[in-house]
């Protein structure tokens, strides 16, 4: 029996698998997967905290009169917040490696845009420091608190206790001007603001990658 046609198909398949185009496709799919992990963690965290913005919904969902419910809220927020900030570091690492490997021709432009959109921003520096503190020392359990303030209504919010954080010997050297004048910081506001920063950068990067394909 003649198997030559099969051998030819195998050769072509092998050629395609080893081609530069296939390598690019695989790496871009990996980058897409990293972004989906980051985005997924953002969505889960914000949806978990959003009910706090409605006092009636907060009381119904969390029943703050029970101390254990308050502790569960802090613990779960800490877990989700840890996952979010860890995912941002993974996303940046994966992106850097892919750009270096496949798109070195615009690496300088990539570094400039990353500096402009992310690295130079005070919120980004704060989150980086917080990520290092969280990943290498402790989950921010003690730094998270429930804020109760009475204006027109009761305001429930999960916050990072800045004063406690600044007193930590592991954090003191990392203090930057983003924290000036703050005694606490809303986790939801911080995460939303930081997400917008990253989203703007990856909007630019996506447009740039598409232009490389169409050239």
Backbone as a printed PyTorch tensor [residue, N CA C, xyz], in Angstrom:
tensor([[[  0.8520,  -1.1990,   0.0000],
         [  0.0000,   0.0000,   0.0000],
         [  0.8850,   1.2460,   0.0000]],

        [[  0.4660,   2.2420,  -0.7460],
         [  1.2610,   3.4630,  -0.8680],
         [  0.8860,   4.4550,   0.2370]],

        [[  1.8780,   4.7630,   1.0730],
         [  1.6390,   5.7000,   2.1720],
         [  2.2800,   7.0670,   1.8880]],

        [[  2.7250,   7.2630,   0.6620],
         [  3.4660,   8.4880,   0.3520],
         [  2.6180,   9.7370,   0.5600]],

        [[  1.2950,   9.6530,   0.2530],
         [  0.4350,  10.8260,   0.4190],
         [  0.2920,  11.2010,   1.8890]],

        [[  0.2710,  10.1670,   2.7590],
         [  0.2050,  10.4380,   4.1940],
         [  1.4930,  11.0610,   4.6980]],

        [[  2.6020,  10.5430,   4.2070],
         [  3.8950,  11.1050,   4.6090],
         [  3.9870,  12.5730,   4.2150]],

        [[  3.4330,  12.9030,   3.0500],
         [  3.4630,  14.2860,   2.5900],
         [  2.6020,  15.1720,   3.4820]],

        [[  1.4430,  14.6520,   3.8930],
         [  0.5850,  15.4030,   4.8130],
         [  1.2690,  15.6370,   6.1540]],

        [[  1.9430,  14.5920,   6.6600],
         [  2.6710,  14.7140,   7.9160],
         [  3.7650,  15.7780,   7.8120]],

        [[  4.4490,  15.7880,   6.6650],
         [  5.5310,  16.7500,   6.4620],
         [  4.9760,  18.1800,   6.4640]],

        [[  3.8410,  18.3560,   5.7860],
         [  3.2420,  19.6880,   5.7190],
         [  2.7450,  20.1250,   7.1000]],

        [[  2.1320,  19.1810,   7.8130],
         [  1.6570,  19.4890,   9.1620],
         [  2.8160,  19.8660,  10.0730]],

        [[  3.8920,  19.1200,   9.9740],
         [  5.0770,  19.3840,  10.7820],
         [  5.6750,  20.7450,  10.4290]],

        [[  5.6520,  21.0630,   9.1450],
         [  6.1730,  22.3560,   8.6890],
         [  5.3410,  23.5020,   9.2840]],

        [[  4.0240,  23.3240,   9.2640],
         [  3.1300,  24.3530,   9.8050],
         [  3.3460,  24.5250,  11.3050]],

        [[  3.4790,  23.4010,  12.0100],
         [  3.6570,  23.4450,  13.4630],
         [  4.9510,  24.1460,  13.8630]],

        [[  5.9600,  24.0370,  13.0180],
         [  7.2620,  24.6280,  13.3260],
         [  7.4450,  26.0110,  12.7080]],

        [[  6.4340,  26.4990,  12.0470],
         [  6.5530,  27.7890,  11.3590],
         [  6.5400,  28.9560,  12.3370]],

        [[  7.0500,  30.0770,  11.8960],
         [  7.0750,  31.2890,  12.7000],
         [  5.6570,  31.7600,  13.0040]],

        [[  4.7650,  31.6300,  12.0150],
         [  3.3800,  32.0690,  12.1860],
         [  2.6730,  31.2930,  13.2960]],

        [[  2.9260,  29.9710,  13.3270],
         [  2.3180,  29.1510,  14.3790],
         [  2.8810,  29.5240,  15.7470]],

        [[  4.1550,  29.8210,  15.8050],
         [  4.7830,  30.2300,  17.0570],
         [  4.1720,  31.5340,  17.5520]],

        [[  3.9670,  32.4700,  16.6300],
         [  3.3430,  33.7410,  16.9880],
         [  1.9290,  33.5070,  17.5080]],

        [[  1.1880,  32.6670,  16.8010],
         [ -0.1930,  32.3760,  17.1970],
         [ -0.2530,  31.7820,  18.6040]],

        [[  0.6180,  30.8320,  18.8830],
         [  0.6240,  30.1930,  20.2030],
         [  0.9550,  31.1860,  21.3040]],

        [[  1.9140,  32.0450,  21.0430],
         [  2.3170,  33.0230,  22.0560],
         [  1.2270,  34.0650,  22.2860]],

        [[  0.5560,  34.4700,  21.2300],
         [ -0.5250,  35.4360,  21.3930],
         [ -1.7190,  34.8180,  22.1060]],

        [[ -1.9670,  33.5380,  21.8720],
         [ -3.0220,  32.8440,  22.6100],
         [ -2.6630,  32.7470,  24.0870]],

        [[ -1.3840,  32.5350,  24.3760],
         [ -0.9300,  32.4890,  25.7680],
         [ -1.1010,  33.8510,  26.4280]],

        [[ -0.8010,  34.9200,  25.6690],
         [ -0.9820,  36.2710,  26.1910],
         [ -2.4650,  36.5480,  26.4490]],

        [[ -3.3000,  36.1110,  25.5300],
         [ -4.7450,  36.2600,  25.6970],
         [ -5.2210,  35.5390,  26.9600]],

        [[ -4.6860,  34.3540,  27.1940],
         [ -5.0650,  33.5840,  28.3790],
         [ -4.6530,  34.3210,  29.6570]],

        [[ -3.4520,  34.9070,  29.6550],
         [ -2.9790,  35.6610,  30.8200],
         [ -3.8740,  36.8590,  31.0900]],

        [[ -4.2820,  37.5300,  30.0100],
         [ -5.1670,  38.6860,  30.1810],
         [ -6.5250,  38.2500,  30.7270]],

        [[ -7.0320,  37.1190,  30.2580],
         [ -8.3190,  36.6290,  30.7350],
         [ -8.2610,  36.2810,  32.2230]],

        [[ -7.1200,  35.7680,  32.6940],
         [ -6.9520,  35.4870,  34.1190],
         [ -7.0050,  36.7930,  34.9120]],

        [[ -6.2680,  37.7860,  34.4420],
         [ -6.2650,  39.0980,  35.0870],
         [ -7.6710,  39.7050,  35.0950]],

        [[ -8.3250,  39.6970,  33.9360],
         [ -9.6570,  40.2900,  33.8110],
         [-10.6850,  39.5270,  34.6620]],

        [[-10.5660,  38.2080,  34.6490],
         [-11.4830,  37.3870,  35.4420],
         [-11.3690,  37.6730,  36.9230]],

        [[-10.1410,  37.8340,  37.4150],
         [ -9.9420,  38.1670,  38.8250],
         [-10.5100,  39.5390,  39.1570]],

        [[-10.3700,  40.4710,  38.2300],
         [-10.9320,  41.8180,  38.4190],
         [-12.4560,  41.7530,  38.5380]],

        [[-13.0970,  41.0180,  37.6330],
         [-14.5540,  40.9290,  37.6300],
         [-15.0680,  40.2740,  38.9140]],

        [[-14.4480,  39.1760,  39.3190],
         [-14.8910,  38.4730,  40.5320],
         [-14.7630,  39.3710,  41.7590]],

        [[-13.6390,  40.0780,  41.8910],
         [-13.4090,  40.9420,  43.0470],
         [-14.3920,  42.1060,  43.0770]],

        [[-14.5680,  42.7930,  41.9550],
         [-15.4470,  43.9620,  41.9510],
         [-16.9130,  43.5700,  42.1610]],

        [[-17.3330,  42.4600,  41.5780],
         [-18.7110,  42.0140,  41.7730],
         [-18.9520,  41.5950,  43.2290]],

        [[-17.9180,  41.0950,  43.8800],
         [-18.0520,  40.7150,  45.2870],
         [-18.2120,  41.9540,  46.1750]],

        [[-17.5320,  43.0460,  45.8000],
         [-17.5400,  44.2380,  46.6440],
         [-18.6340,  45.2400,  46.2780]],

        [[-19.1400,  45.1760,  45.0670],
         [-20.1120,  46.1760,  44.6250],
         [-21.3670,  46.2600,  45.4890]],

        [[-21.8890,  45.1400,  46.0410],
         [-23.0810,  45.2580,  46.9020],
         [-22.8720,  46.1770,  48.1000]],

        [[-21.6050,  46.3960,  48.5050],
         [-21.3280,  47.2650,  49.6470],
         [-21.7230,  48.7120,  49.3680]],

        [[-21.8300,  49.0730,  48.0960],
         [-22.1730,  50.4480,  47.7500],
         [-23.6470,  50.7570,  48.0270]],

        [[-24.4380,  49.7210,  48.1990],
         [-25.8540,  49.8810,  48.5270],
         [-26.0490,  49.4090,  49.9670]],

        [[-26.2500,  50.3280,  50.9300],
         [-26.3600,  49.9380,  52.3500],
         [-27.3970,  48.8610,  52.6200]],

        [[-28.5780,  48.9780,  51.9900],
         [-29.6220,  47.9820,  52.2250],
         [-29.2060,  46.6190,  51.6850]],

        [[-28.6040,  46.6250,  50.5050],
         [-28.1290,  45.3780,  49.9070],
         [-27.0110,  44.7800,  50.7470]],

        [[-26.1620,  45.6450,  51.3010],
         [-25.0600,  45.1840,  52.1350],
         [-25.5640,  44.4460,  53.3710]],

        [[-26.5250,  45.0500,  54.0430],
         [-27.0590,  44.4360,  55.2590],
         [-27.7400,  43.1100,  54.9550]],

        [[-28.4290,  43.0510,  53.8000],
         [-29.1290,  41.8310,  53.4180],
         [-28.1480,  40.7210,  53.0250]],

        [[-27.0870,  41.1020,  52.3040],
         [-26.1430,  40.1070,  51.8000],
         [-25.1610,  39.6420,  52.8660]],

        [[-24.6550,  40.5810,  53.6700],
         [-23.5660,  40.2550,  54.5930],
         [-23.9830,  40.1570,  56.0620]],

        [[-25.1180,  40.7690,  56.4430],
         [-25.5870,  40.7310,  57.8330],
         [-24.4590,  41.0850,  58.8030]],

        [[-24.0470,  42.3520,  58.7750],
         [-22.8980,  42.8030,  59.5520],
         [-23.1030,  42.7280,  61.0650]],

        [[-24.3510,  42.4760,  61.5050],
         [-24.5690,  42.3680,  62.9430],
         [-23.8830,  41.1300,  63.5130]],

        [[-23.5580,  40.1730,  62.6520],
         [-22.8220,  38.9800,  63.0670],
         [-21.3330,  39.1990,  62.8350]],

        [[-20.5440,  39.1060,  63.8860],
         [-19.1040,  39.3580,  63.7800],
         [-18.4400,  38.4070,  62.7840]],

        [[-18.8930,  37.1620,  62.7780],
         [-18.2880,  36.1850,  61.8670],
         [-18.4850,  36.6090,  60.4090]],

        [[-19.6020,  37.2240,  60.0920],
         [-19.8430,  37.6700,  58.7260],
         [-18.8760,  38.7720,  58.3250]],

        [[-18.5480,  39.6390,  59.2720],
         [-17.5530,  40.6760,  59.0000],
         [-16.1870,  40.0440,  58.7250]],

        [[-15.8330,  39.0620,  59.5270],
         [-14.5390,  38.3870,  59.3490],
         [-14.4880,  37.6350,  58.0230]],

        [[-15.6020,  36.9920,  57.6610],
         [-15.6570,  36.2710,  56.3870],
         [-15.4980,  37.2310,  55.2100]],

        [[-16.1070,  38.4020,  55.3310],
         [-15.9970,  39.4050,  54.2730],
         [-14.5510,  39.8640,  54.1130]],

        [[-13.8770,  40.1130,  55.2170],
         [-12.4800,  40.5380,  55.1810],
         [-11.6010,  39.4430,  54.5840]],

        [[-11.8200,  38.2080,  55.0210],
         [-11.0150,  37.0890,  54.5320],
         [-11.1960,  36.8790,  53.0260]],

        [[-12.4490,  36.9060,  52.5790],
         [-12.7120,  36.6630,  51.1560],
         [-12.2040,  37.8100,  50.2930]],

        [[-12.3580,  39.0340,  50.7760],
         [-11.8240,  40.1810,  50.0420],
         [-10.3130,  40.0870,  49.9280]],

        [[ -9.6620,  39.6880,  51.0040],
         [ -8.2080,  39.5310,  50.9940],
         [ -7.7680,  38.4860,  49.9670]],

        [[ -8.5020,  37.3790,  49.9300],
         [ -8.1720,  36.3170,  48.9770],
         [ -8.3180,  36.8040,  47.5380]],

        [[ -9.4290,  37.4550,  47.2490],
         [ -9.6930,  37.9240,  45.8920],
         [ -8.7440,  39.0550,  45.4920]],

        [[ -8.4300,  39.9220,  46.4630],
         [ -7.5090,  41.0220,  46.1880],
         [ -6.1080,  40.4920,  45.9150]],

        [[ -5.6870,  39.5000,  46.6780],
         [ -4.3970,  38.8430,  46.4530],
         [ -4.3410,  38.2580,  45.0420]],

        [[ -5.3890,  37.5660,  44.6230],
         [ -5.4250,  36.9650,  43.2920],
         [ -5.3370,  38.0240,  42.1970]],

        [[ -6.0050,  39.1500,  42.4160],
         [ -6.0010,  40.2180,  41.4160],
         [ -4.6110,  40.8160,  41.2240]],

        [[ -3.9740,  41.2030,  42.3260],
         [ -2.6760,  41.8590,  42.1790],
         [ -1.5880,  40.8800,  41.7380]],

        [[ -1.7280,  39.5960,  42.0930],
         [ -0.7760,  38.5930,  41.6130],
         [ -0.9460,  38.3920,  40.1080]],

        [[ -2.1850,  38.4230,  39.6330],
         [ -2.4520,  38.2370,  38.2040],
         [ -1.8880,  39.3780,  37.3720]],

        [[ -1.8460,  40.5900,  37.9280],
         [ -1.2890,  41.7150,  37.1760],
         [  0.1980,  41.5060,  36.9300]],

        [[  0.9120,  41.0060,  37.9320],
         [  2.3500,  40.7560,  37.7790],
         [  2.5980,  39.6730,  36.7400]],

        [[  1.8110,  38.6060,  36.7710],
         [  1.9490,  37.5360,  35.7830],
         [  1.6920,  38.0660,  34.3810]],

        [[  0.6750,  38.9040,  34.2290],
         [  0.3410,  39.4670,  32.9200],
         [  1.4950,  40.2990,  32.3750]],

        [[  2.0810,  41.1430,  33.2040],
         [  3.2100,  41.9580,  32.7630],
         [  4.4210,  41.0960,  32.3860]],

        [[  4.7120,  40.1050,  33.1990],
         [  5.8480,  39.2190,  32.9240],
         [  5.6700,  38.4860,  31.5980]],

        [[  4.4870,  37.9310,  31.3780],
         [  4.2170,  37.1960,  30.1420],
         [  4.2950,  38.1180,  28.9280]],

        [[  3.7600,  39.3290,  29.0720],
         [  3.7740,  40.2770,  27.9630],
         [  5.1970,  40.6900,  27.6150]],

        [[  5.9940,  40.9840,  28.6240],
         [  7.3950,  41.3700,  28.3910],
         [  8.1350,  40.2930,  27.6050]],

        [[  7.9530,  39.0490,  27.9950],
         [  8.6620,  37.9450,  27.3420],
         [  8.2170,  37.7640,  25.8920]],

        [[  6.9260,  37.9130,  25.6500],
         [  6.4100,  37.7440,  24.2840],
         [  6.8770,  38.8820,  23.3740]],

        [[  6.8620,  40.0910,  23.8860],
         [  7.3350,  41.2310,  23.0870],
         [  8.8090,  41.0700,  22.7580]],

        [[  9.6000,  40.6570,  23.7310],
         [ 11.0280,  40.4610,  23.5180],
         [ 11.2800,  39.3550,  22.4960]],

        [[ 10.5030,  38.3020,  22.5490],
         [ 10.7100,  37.1540,  21.6670],
         [ 10.2190,  37.3880,  20.2480]],

        [[  9.0490,  38.0080,  20.1070],
         [  8.4070,  38.0880,  18.7910],
         [  8.3960,  39.4780,  18.1590]],

        [[  8.4700,  40.5100,  18.9890],
         [  8.2920,  41.8550,  18.4500],
         [  9.3880,  42.8080,  18.9320]],

        [[ 10.5990,  42.3560,  18.8870],
         [ 11.7230,  43.1730,  19.3570],
         [ 11.8700,  44.4580,  18.5480]],

        [[ 11.2840,  44.4850,  17.3480],
         [ 11.4040,  45.6710,  16.4930],
         [ 10.6980,  46.8900,  17.0890]],

        [[  9.7240,  46.6930,  17.9550],
         [  9.1200,  47.8590,  18.6110],
         [  9.2250,  47.7580,  20.1350]],

        [[ 10.2520,  47.0710,  20.6150],
         [ 10.4560,  46.9390,  22.0560],
         [ 10.6690,  48.2900,  22.7230]],

        [[ 11.4050,  49.1930,  22.0650],
         [ 11.6400,  50.5100,  22.6630],
         [ 10.3350,  51.2890,  22.8110]],

        [[  9.4970,  51.2210,  21.7820],
         [  8.2040,  51.9000,  21.8510],
         [  7.3310,  51.2710,  22.9330]],

        [[  7.3790,  49.9610,  23.0230],
         [  6.6290,  49.2350,  24.0580],
         [  7.0610,  49.6890,  25.4500]],

        [[  8.3710,  49.7720,  25.6790],
         [  8.8790,  50.2000,  26.9880],
         [  8.4730,  51.6330,  27.3010]],

        [[  8.4850,  52.4950,  26.2910],
         [  8.0900,  53.8930,  26.4930],
         [  6.6210,  54.0080,  26.8670]],

        [[  5.7760,  53.2530,  26.1730],
         [  4.3410,  53.2870,  26.4670],
         [  4.0490,  52.6900,  27.8420]],

        [[  4.7580,  51.6430,  28.1960],
         [  4.5590,  51.0300,  29.5050],
         [  4.9640,  51.9990,  30.6100]],

        [[  6.0310,  52.7350,  30.3860],
         [  6.4730,  53.7490,  31.3430],
         [  5.4150,  54.8430,  31.4760]],

        [[  4.8780,  55.2780,  30.3390],
         [  3.8930,  56.3650,  30.3240],
         [  2.5730,  55.9410,  30.9540]],

        [[  2.0570,  54.8070,  30.5350],
         [  0.7260,  54.3800,  30.9690],
         [  0.7210,  53.7780,  32.3700]],

        [[  1.8190,  53.1140,  32.7520],
         [  1.7860,  52.3270,  33.9930],
         [  2.8810,  52.7320,  34.9860]],

        [[  4.1300,  52.5350,  34.6310],
         [  5.2050,  52.6620,  35.6150],
         [  5.2990,  54.0400,  36.2490]],

        [[  5.0570,  55.0880,  35.4840],
         [  5.2240,  56.4450,  36.0070],
         [  4.0550,  56.9000,  36.8760]],

        [[  2.9680,  56.1570,  36.8670],
         [  1.7820,  56.5560,  37.6100],
         [  1.9160,  56.1780,  39.0920]],

        [[  1.5660,  57.1080,  39.9730],
         [  1.7400,  56.8690,  41.4070],
         [  0.9060,  55.6930,  41.8970]],

        [[ -0.2860,  55.5060,  41.3520],
         [ -1.1210,  54.3850,  41.7720],
         [ -0.4670,  53.0570,  41.4050]],

        [[  0.2170,  53.0390,  40.2630],
         [  0.9020,  51.8200,  39.8330],
         [  2.0660,  51.4920,  40.7660]],

        [[  2.7910,  52.5130,  41.1830],
         [  3.8950,  52.2990,  42.1210],
         [  3.3810,  51.7860,  43.4540]],

        [[  2.2550,  52.3260,  43.8920],
         [  1.6620,  51.8770,  45.1450],
         [  1.2370,  50.4110,  45.0580]],

        [[  0.5510,  50.0540,  43.9750],
         [  0.0810,  48.6750,  43.8210],
         [  1.2650,  47.7160,  43.7340]],

        [[  2.3290,  48.1270,  43.0750],
         [  3.5220,  47.2810,  42.9950],
         [  4.0930,  47.0300,  44.3890]],

        [[  4.1960,  48.0840,  45.1790],
         [  4.6920,  47.9370,  46.5530],
         [  3.7520,  47.0550,  47.3760]],

        [[  2.4540,  47.2670,  47.2000],
         [  1.4740,  46.4770,  47.9370],
         [  1.5310,  45.0130,  47.5270]],

        [[  1.7800,  44.7720,  46.2360],
         [  1.9020,  43.4020,  45.7480],
         [  3.1050,  42.7110,  46.3790]],

        [[  4.2230,  43.4110,  46.4400],
         [  5.4200,  42.8370,  47.0510],
         [  5.1890,  42.5390,  48.5330]],

        [[  4.5520,  43.4730,  49.1990],
         [  4.2550,  43.3080,  50.6280],
         [  3.3350,  42.1090,  50.8390]],

        [[  2.3070,  42.0130,  50.0000],
         [  1.3160,  40.9450,  50.1430],
         [  1.8910,  39.5770,  49.8090]],

        [[  2.6560,  39.5090,  48.7130],
         [  3.1630,  38.2180,  48.2640],
         [  4.3100,  37.6940,  49.1200]],

        [[  5.1100,  38.6100,  49.6770],
         [  6.3240,  38.1770,  50.3710],
         [  6.2450,  38.2470,  51.9000]],

        [[  5.2620,  38.9870,  52.4240],
         [  5.1940,  39.1110,  53.8760],
         [  3.8810,  38.5700,  54.4540]],

        [[  2.7860,  39.1470,  54.0590],
         [  1.5130,  38.6840,  54.6240],
         [  0.3530,  39.1630,  53.7720]],

        [[ -0.7310,  38.4050,  53.8020],
         [ -1.9660,  38.8890,  53.2020],
         [ -2.4330,  40.1150,  53.9760]],

        [[ -3.0430,  41.0690,  53.3110],
         [ -3.4000,  42.3230,  53.9960],
         [ -4.6390,  42.2070,  54.8640]],

        [[ -4.7060,  41.1730,  55.6690],
         [ -5.8840,  40.9760,  56.5210],
         [ -6.0270,  42.0890,  57.5510]],

        [[ -4.9430,  42.4160,  58.2080],
         [ -5.0100,  43.4350,  59.2470],
         [ -5.2080,  44.8270,  58.6550]],

        [[ -4.7910,  44.9920,  57.4050],
         [ -4.9000,  46.3050,  56.7870],
         [ -6.2900,  46.5720,  56.2390]],

        [[ -7.0850,  45.5200,  56.0800],
         [ -8.4310,  45.6870,  55.5530],
         [ -9.4050,  45.9440,  56.6900]],

        [[-10.2670,  46.9210,  56.4870],
         [-11.2410,  47.2300,  57.5210],
         [-12.5690,  47.5700,  56.8690]],

        [[-13.6120,  47.5160,  57.6520],
         [-14.9250,  47.9360,  57.1800],
         [-15.1520,  49.3590,  57.6800]],

        [[-15.3980,  50.2560,  56.7610],
         [-15.6120,  51.6470,  57.1470],
         [-17.0830,  51.9400,  57.3730]],

        [[-17.4070,  52.4670,  58.5190],
         [-18.7800,  52.8460,  58.8490],
         [-18.8100,  54.3690,  59.0060]],

        [[-19.4430,  55.0520,  58.0850],
         [-19.5670,  56.4990,  58.2210],
         [-21.0180,  56.8820,  57.9900]],

        [[-21.4950,  57.8210,  58.7680],
         [-22.8990,  58.2220,  58.6830],
         [-22.9710,  59.6270,  58.0840]],

        [[-23.5980,  59.7090,  56.9390],
         [-23.8580,  61.0040,  56.3210],
         [-25.3650,  61.0630,  56.0920]],

        [[-25.7670,  60.7840,  54.8810],
         [-27.1930,  60.6190,  54.6320],
         [-27.6060,  59.1870,  54.9400]],

        [[-26.6800,  58.3350,  54.8930],
         [-26.9630,  56.9270,  55.1230],
         [-25.6840,  56.2820,  55.6330]],

        [[-25.7900,  55.0050,  56.0140],
         [-24.6050,  54.2660,  56.4430],
         [-23.8120,  53.8500,  55.2130]],

        [[-22.5210,  54.0100,  55.2930],
         [-21.6590,  53.6500,  54.1690],
         [-20.7830,  52.4780,  54.5870]],

        [[-20.9660,  51.3420,  53.9440],
         [-20.1290,  50.1760,  54.1870],
         [-19.1070,  50.0870,  53.0640]],

        [[-17.8530,  49.9500,  53.4020],
         [-16.8420,  49.7850,  52.3600],
         [-15.6330,  49.0470,  52.9230]],

        [[-15.0200,  48.2550,  52.0700],
         [-13.7940,  47.5770,  52.4540],
         [-12.6260,  48.5030,  52.1500]],

        [[-11.7790,  48.7250,  53.1440],
         [-10.6970,  49.6840,  52.9840],
         [ -9.3570,  49.0990,  53.4020]],

        [[ -8.3140,  49.6630,  52.8310],
         [ -6.9580,  49.3660,  53.2660],
         [ -6.5790,  50.4250,  54.2880]],

        [[ -6.2130,  50.0030,  55.4660],
         [ -5.8520,  50.9260,  56.5370],
         [ -4.4280,  51.4200,  56.2980]],

        [[ -4.3180,  52.6140,  55.7420],
         [ -3.0130,  53.1540,  55.3500],
         [ -2.1180,  53.4110,  56.5600]],

        [[ -2.7190,  53.9310,  57.6460],
         [ -1.9130,  54.2360,  58.8270],
         [ -1.2670,  52.9750,  59.3850]],

        [[ -2.0010,  51.8880,  59.4140],
         [ -1.4410,  50.6210,  59.8960],
         [ -0.3430,  50.1420,  58.9470]],

        [[ -0.5880,  50.2900,  57.6570],
         [  0.3820,  49.8390,  56.6630],
         [  1.6980,  50.6170,  56.7810]],

        [[  1.6010,  51.9300,  56.9620],
         [  2.8060,  52.7610,  57.0370],
         [  3.6390,  52.4680,  58.2830]],

        [[  2.9950,  51.9440,  59.3310],
         [  3.7190,  51.6370,  60.5650],
         [  4.4720,  50.3100,  60.4820]],

        [[  4.1550,  49.5110,  59.4810],
         [  4.8190,  48.2140,  59.3260],
         [  6.2750,  48.4050,  58.9180]],

        [[  7.1730,  47.7050,  59.5890],
         [  8.5990,  47.7980,  59.2610],
         [  8.8830,  47.2650,  57.8630]],

        [[  8.0030,  46.4240,  57.3540],
         [  8.1840,  45.8490,  56.0180],
         [  7.7120,  46.7990,  54.9250]],

        [[  6.9830,  47.8390,  55.3060],
         [  6.4130,  48.7460,  54.3170],
         [  7.0590,  50.1280,  54.3430]],

        [[  7.5760,  50.5430,  55.4610],
         [  7.9610,  51.9320,  55.6860],
         [  8.8140,  52.5210,  54.5740]],

        [[  9.7730,  51.7580,  54.0730],
         [ 10.6780,  52.2680,  53.0400],
         [  9.9980,  52.4080,  51.6870]],

        [[  8.8250,  51.8110,  51.5550],
         [  8.1420,  51.8340,  50.2720],
         [  7.0870,  52.9400,  50.1770]],

        [[  6.9850,  53.7510,  51.1950],
         [  5.9690,  54.8000,  51.1840],
         [  6.2090,  55.7690,  50.0300]],

        [[  5.1470,  56.1220,  49.3070],
         [  5.2810,  57.1040,  48.2290],
         [  4.1360,  58.1000,  48.2890]],

        [[  4.2170,  59.1520,  47.4650],
         [  3.3050,  60.2800,  47.5930],
         [  1.8580,  59.9370,  47.2650]],

        [[  1.5980,  58.7920,  46.6690],
         [  0.2180,  58.3950,  46.4040],
         [ -0.5900,  58.2910,  47.6960]],

        [[  0.0830,  58.0110,  48.8000],
         [ -0.5980,  57.8160,  50.0810],
         [ -0.7020,  59.0890,  50.9100]],

        [[ -0.0920,  60.1750,  50.4580],
         [ -0.1060,  61.3940,  51.2520],
         [ -1.5350,  61.8710,  51.5050]],

        [[ -1.8000,  62.1750,  52.7630],
         [ -3.1030,  62.6920,  53.1320],
         [ -4.1840,  61.6380,  53.2600]],

        [[ -3.8340,  60.3740,  53.0700],
         [ -4.8280,  59.3030,  53.1650],
         [ -4.6800,  58.5540,  54.4930]],

        [[ -5.7960,  58.3150,  55.1380],
         [ -5.8130,  57.4500,  56.3100],
         [ -6.3170,  56.0630,  55.9430]],

        [[ -7.1000,  56.0020,  54.8840],
         [ -7.6080,  54.7240,  54.4010],
         [ -7.8660,  54.8420,  52.9070]],

        [[ -8.0910,  53.7070,  52.2840],
         [ -8.2490,  53.6720,  50.8360],
         [ -9.2340,  52.5710,  50.4700]],

        [[-10.2560,  52.9200,  49.7270],
         [-11.2640,  51.9570,  49.3000],
         [-10.6430,  50.9270,  48.3630]],

        [[-10.8140,  49.6570,  48.6900],
         [-10.2950,  48.5910,  47.8450],
         [-10.9510,  48.6440,  46.4710]],

        [[-12.2560,  48.8540,  46.4330],
         [-12.9740,  48.8750,  45.1540],
         [-12.5120,  50.0330,  44.2830]],

        [[-12.3370,  51.2100,  44.8690],
         [-11.8620,  52.3590,  44.0870],
         [-10.4520,  52.1250,  43.5670]],

        [[ -9.5980,  51.5820,  44.4190],
         [ -8.2220,  51.3080,  44.0180],
         [ -8.1830,  50.3270,  42.8520]],

        [[ -8.9340,  49.2510,  42.9680],
         [ -8.9320,  48.2170,  41.9270],
         [ -9.4980,  48.7570,  40.6170]],

        [[-10.5740,  49.5280,  40.6930],
         [-11.1630,  50.0950,  39.4700],
         [-10.2130,  51.0700,  38.7820]],

        [[ -9.5780,  51.9350,  39.5630],
         [ -8.6470,  52.9110,  38.9920],
         [ -7.4440,  52.2210,  38.3580]],

        [[ -6.9470,  51.1980,  39.0210],
         [ -5.7770,  50.4910,  38.5030],
         [ -6.1360,  49.6870,  37.2550]],

        [[ -7.3300,  49.1230,  37.2410],
         [ -7.7760,  48.3680,  36.0680],
         [ -7.8380,  49.2710,  34.8310]],

        [[ -8.3650,  50.4760,  34.9830],
         [ -8.4500,  51.4170,  33.8680],
         [ -7.0630,  51.7140,  33.3170]],

        [[ -6.1050,  51.8730,  34.2100],
         [ -4.7170,  52.1280,  33.8160],
         [ -4.1880,  51.0000,  32.9290]],

        [[ -4.3650,  49.7830,  33.3690],
         [ -3.8730,  48.6150,  32.6230],
         [ -4.6500,  48.4350,  31.3250]],

        [[ -5.9600,  48.6460,  31.3860],
         [ -6.7940,  48.4930,  30.1970],
         [ -6.3600,  49.4590,  29.1010]],

        [[ -6.0630,  50.6930,  29.4570],
         [ -5.6050,  51.6800,  28.4700],
         [ -4.3130,  51.2390,  27.7980]],

        [[ -3.4120,  50.6770,  28.5910],
         [ -2.1430,  50.2090,  28.0360],
         [ -2.3660,  49.0410,  27.0750]],

        [[ -3.2030,  48.1000,  27.4670],
         [ -3.4220,  46.9340,  26.6100],
         [ -4.3070,  47.2490,  25.4050]],

        [[ -5.0900,  48.2970,  25.4710],
         [ -5.7860,  48.7780,  24.2780],
         [ -4.7660,  49.2400,  23.2450]],

        [[ -3.7750,  50.0120,  23.7130],
         [ -2.7140,  50.4450,  22.8070],
         [ -1.9480,  49.2520,  22.2490]],

        [[ -1.5900,  48.3100,  23.1190],
         [ -0.7890,  47.1620,  22.6960],
         [ -1.5520,  46.2990,  21.6840]],

        [[ -2.8410,  46.1000,  21.9120],
         [ -3.6430,  45.3050,  20.9780],
         [ -3.6630,  45.9430,  19.6000]],

        [[ -3.8590,  47.2600,  19.5680],
         [ -3.8490,  47.9850,  18.2910],
         [ -2.4990,  47.8370,  17.6030]],

        [[ -1.4470,  47.8990,  18.3920],
         [ -0.0930,  47.7770,  17.8280],
         [  0.1320,  46.3800,  17.2670]],

        [[ -0.2740,  45.3510,  17.9620],
         [ -0.0890,  43.9840,  17.4940],
         [ -0.8900,  43.7160,  16.2370]],

        [[ -2.0910,  44.2690,  16.1610],
         [ -2.9050,  44.0930,  14.9490],
         [ -2.2350,  44.7530,  13.7540]],

        [[ -1.6370,  45.9190,  13.9840],
         [ -0.9460,  46.6150,  12.8810],
         [  0.2440,  45.8160,  12.3830]],

        [[  0.8930,  45.0450,  13.2810],
         [  2.0320,  44.2170,  12.8720],
         [  1.5760,  43.0660,  11.9640]],

        [[  0.3900,  42.5660,  12.2330],
         [ -0.1420,  41.4680,  11.4200],
         [ -0.5410,  41.9330,  10.0400]],

        [[ -1.1050,  43.1460,   9.9550],
         [ -1.6310,  43.6620,   8.6930],
         [ -0.5710,  44.3090,   7.8120]],

        [[  0.6120,  44.5610,   8.3600],
         [  1.6630,  45.2030,   7.5590],
         [  2.2020,  44.2400,   6.5050]]])
